[in-house]
Amino acid sequence: MTRPCVHLCRGAVVATAVGALVLPALGGTAGAAAPPAGATVVAAAPSPTPSGDQVRDLTPQVKQRIDQAVRRIMKQANVPGVSVGVWTPDKGEHVKSFGVADKETGRKMTPDLFMRIGSETKTFTVTAVLELADEDKVGLDDTIDKYVEGVPNGDRITLRQLAGMRSGLFNYSQDEDFFKALTSDPQRPFAPQQLLDYSFKHPVLFQPGAEFNYSNTNLILLGMVVEKISGQTLADYIQEHILDPAGLDDTSFPTGNEFPQPHAQGYTNQTATGEVEDTADWNPSWGWAAGAMISTLEDMRVWARTVATGQLPDGERLISPATQKERLTTPPTPIPGAGYGLGIFDVQGWIGHNGSLPGYESLTIHLPSAQATLVVLLNTDISYKNEEPSTLFGDAITQIISPDHVFNLPSQPAAR
């Protein structure tokens, strides 16, 4: 099984973001749509009740332990730079950057830098679909052939199954020809249909709804649905209907390789030669609806709670309660301790997603029981002992701040 991500691994997918989608949270379906007949749909397993507080007070001693853990992982995994934010309503907060944003100049990592967030883009794309479902413009149990022609099993795959990674469609970013095309010219643009073509030349992996398998192909199709129904580009729809209402002024959906300043340089070994390269000017269009977006630590703090609750910072609803409940309802996945709903993971009570594409990784999660948020942004996607660095940070930090709710997403071997 592959880890959820948009990451590239020479045809393999890592659980992270656009090249690799790592840790999503559990989700459900929107509106009044019912689960597919015969499907086992259960609410996320309740998180264990801690003997004490859900989250520890962020005392100077606890903050020191967090810093020590971050520096340890940076050294082990050879991470150039990372920014970490922990926020709670009554236990304090801790925001700090470590290492360098640019290995060549030695420029320091800082919390205000723009970063590519990879597969966390999926949470925005699926939110767009759920908004359309709330408006009765789409149905989560509509089949994809109603909106996009030529999809294998298109008359049987539902929007719900696409959002929940249960379509059975081959992940285009695992295709060898795609990998060669991207790494031979990382600045080239890819159109959504080109990405689908890489997927559709492969047989389906299983029948719709039968299994869980992380596939970026699913999100490309959902992005196309949003465009067809809204009459807007996906970038414009997300700007108008999600980013603006949520006040995410430093979050964007690029159409090419544009990258706001100041940003961190990104480092990957997912290259044609296998050598480490700087990816800041790579074109993320190949991730599109699955992983092209850019954000900051502060914006992702706001988004973490918004996506986990369906509620905007001003108290208004972005997603209706019924739809949000569906988003956070899911069959279990083969990943121990993790559920995946509609474009979101639940790992031991932490709800959110991770992201990874060449040069960058991210983790944005929220613990509703304690109203705590953790965001990690770093400028490499190079794995350490088959683990995503963002997962290593998430595990280590939550062991300290929420020992009864540890973000312990296990390593999953990348598949060809």
ZIHUZI-V25196 format. One record per residue. N is the residue number from 1. RES is the residue in one small letter. OMEGA is omega in whole degrees, 0 to 359 (NA if undefined). Layout:
n: (N/N)
res: (RES/RES)
omega: (OMEGA/OMEGA)
This chain:
n: (1/2/3/4/5/6/7/8/9/10/11/12/13/14/15/16/17/18/19/20/21/22/23/24/25/26/27/28/29/30/31/32/33/34/35/36/37/38/39/40/41/42/43/44/45/46/47/48/49/50/51/52/53/54/55/56/57/58/59/60/61/62/63/64/65/66/67/68/69/70/71/72/73/74/75/76/77/78/79/80/81/82/83/84/85/86/87/88/89/90/91/92/93/94/95/96/97/98/99/100/101/102/103/104/105/106/107/108/109/110/111/112/113/114/115/116/117/118/119/120/121/122/123/124/125/126/127/128/129/130/131/132/133/134/135/136/137/138/139/140/141/142/143/144/145/146/147/148/149/150/151/152/153/154/155/156/157/158/159/160/161/162/163/164/165/166/167/168/169/170/171/172/173/174/175/176/177/178/179/180/181/182/183/184/185/186/187/188/189/190/191/192/193/194/195/196/197/198/199/200/201/202/203/204/205/206/207/208/209/210/211/212/213/214/215/216/217/218/219/220/221/222/223/224/225/226/227/228/229/230/231/232/233/234/235/236/237/238/239/240/241/242/243/244/245/246/247/248/249/250/251/252/253/254/255/256/257/258/259/260/261/262/263/264/265/266/267/268/269/270/271/272/273/274/275/276/277/278/279/280/281/282/283/284/285/286/287/288/289/290/291/292/293/294/295/296/297/298/299/300/301/302/303/304/305/306/307/308/309/310/311/312/313/314/315/316/317/318/319/320/321/322/323/324/325/326/327/328/329/330/331/332/333/334/335/336/337/338/339/340/341/342/343/344/345/346/347/348/349/350/351/352/353/354/355/356/357/358/359/360/361/362/363/364/365/366/367/368/369/370/371/372/373/374/375/376/377/378/379/380/381/382/383/384/385/386/387/388/389/390/391/392/393/394/395/396/397/398/399/400/401/402/403/404/405/406/407/408/409/410/411/412/413/414/415/416)
res: (m/t/r/p/c/v/h/l/c/r/g/a/v/v/a/t/a/v/g/a/l/v/l/p/a/l/g/g/t/a/g/a/a/a/p/p/a/g/a/t/v/v/a/a/a/p/s/p/t/p/s/g/d/q/v/r/d/l/t/p/q/v/k/q/r/i/d/q/a/v/r/r/i/m/k/q/a/n/v/p/g/v/s/v/g/v/w/t/p/d/k/g/e/h/v/k/s/f/g/v/a/d/k/e/t/g/r/k/m/t/p/d/l/f/m/r/i/g/s/e/t/k/t/f/t/v/t/a/v/l/e/l/a/d/e/d/k/v/g/l/d/d/t/i/d/k/y/v/e/g/v/p/n/g/d/r/i/t/l/r/q/l/a/g/m/r/s/g/l/f/n/y/s/q/d/e/d/f/f/k/a/l/t/s/d/p/q/r/p/f/a/p/q/q/l/l/d/y/s/f/k/h/p/v/l/f/q/p/g/a/e/f/n/y/s/n/t/n/l/i/l/l/g/m/v/v/e/k/i/s/g/q/t/l/a/d/y/i/q/e/h/i/l/d/p/a/g/l/d/d/t/s/f/p/t/g/n/e/f/p/q/p/h/a/q/g/y/t/n/q/t/a/t/g/e/v/e/d/t/a/d/w/n/p/s/w/g/w/a/a/g/a/m/i/s/t/l/e/d/m/r/v/w/a/r/t/v/a/t/g/q/l/p/d/g/e/r/l/i/s/p/a/t/q/k/e/r/l/t/t/p/p/t/p/i/p/g/a/g/y/g/l/g/i/f/d/v/q/g/w/i/g/h/n/g/s/l/p/g/y/e/s/l/t/i/h/l/p/s/a/q/a/t/l/v/v/l/l/n/t/d/i/s/y/k/n/e/e/p/s/t/l/f/g/d/a/i/t/q/i/i/s/p/d/h/v/f/n/l/p/s/q/p/a/a/r)
omega: (178/173/181/177/177/187/176/175/183/180/179/178/178/183/178/186/184/176/180/178/185/188/174/178/183/181/180/182/187/174/183/182/182/176/179/180/177/182/175/181/182/175/179/179/181/179/179/180/183/180/179/179/179/181/181/172/180/178/175/180/179/177/178/178/177/181/179/180/180/180/178/181/177/181/181/187/179/179/181/183/180/172/184/174/174/182/174/181/185/181/181/178/180/180/184/176/183/173/188/175/183/183/183/184/184/179/187/171/178/185/185/186/171/182/172/187/172/188/173/172/181/180/178/180/180/176/178/178/181/175/179/177/176/181/180/177/172/173/182/177/167/174/187/181/175/186/183/180/170/180/176/184/184/178/181/181/181/176/177/180/176/181/182/178/181/183/186/180/180/180/184/183/172/182/183/180/176/180/180/180/182/186/177/180/187/180/181/176/174/174/180/182/176/180/178/180/177/180/192/175/178/175/176/184/179/181/184/177/186/185/172/175/184/183/178/178/181/184/176/179/179/176/178/177/180/181/183/185/183/185/178/169/179/180/181/180/181/178/187/190/181/185/181/179/182/181/181/186/182/178/184/177/185/176/177/182/177/186/182/175/356/177/175/169/182/187/182/169/176/186/181/182/185/177/180/179/174/188/186/182/175/180/182/182/179/177/177/184/181/185/187/194/183/178/179/180/182/178/180/172/179/184/182/180/182/183/181/184/185/185/179/180/181/178/177/180/170/178/180/179/181/180/178/178/177/179/185/175/188/166/176/175/175/180/182/176/184/171/177/180/181/178/181/180/165/179/179/178/176/184/179/183/171/180/176/168/190/176/186/172/181/175/180/185/182/178/186/183/179/184/180/181/175/175/177/177/182/188/167/174/182/186/178/183/177/177/172/178/180/178/178/178/181/179/184/183/181/172/181/188/182/187/176/178/184/178/190/178/184/176/176/182/178/182/178/NA)
